Amino acid sequence: QVQLTESGGALVQPGGSLSLSCAASGFRMSAYAIAWFRQVPGKEREVIGCSGTTNYADSVKGRFTISRDNVKNPVYLQMNSLKPEDTAVYYCNANDGLFEFWGQGTQVTVSS
């Protein structure tokens, strides 16, 4: 069964850090480009960045980092200096140009 699973979401205080993981089963993750997105209720899903590139959304540039190990799962999203406006459901996406998979999302809440 093909599955993409995010984990690591939590409640964190402003200024804190959090690391999210994206793990795959049922397909070879290393063959896919992995991107992270986030979505706030009532707003469009926003792309954060993609593994293998240094292009990040302006809203997270310098604070978030995507890393991956091509040998093993998972792909990570390291989030530092978190702000209340980072509160969202975070999703990972796997795409090889032919197939695309989404995870179910993990909730990140930044609040004091």
ABEGO torsion letter per residue (X at the ends): XBBBBBBGBBBBBBGBBBBBBBBBBGBBAAABBBBBBBBBBGBBBBBAEBBGBABBBAAABGABBBBBBAABOBBBBBBBGBBAAABBBBBBBBBAGABBBBBAEBBBBBBX
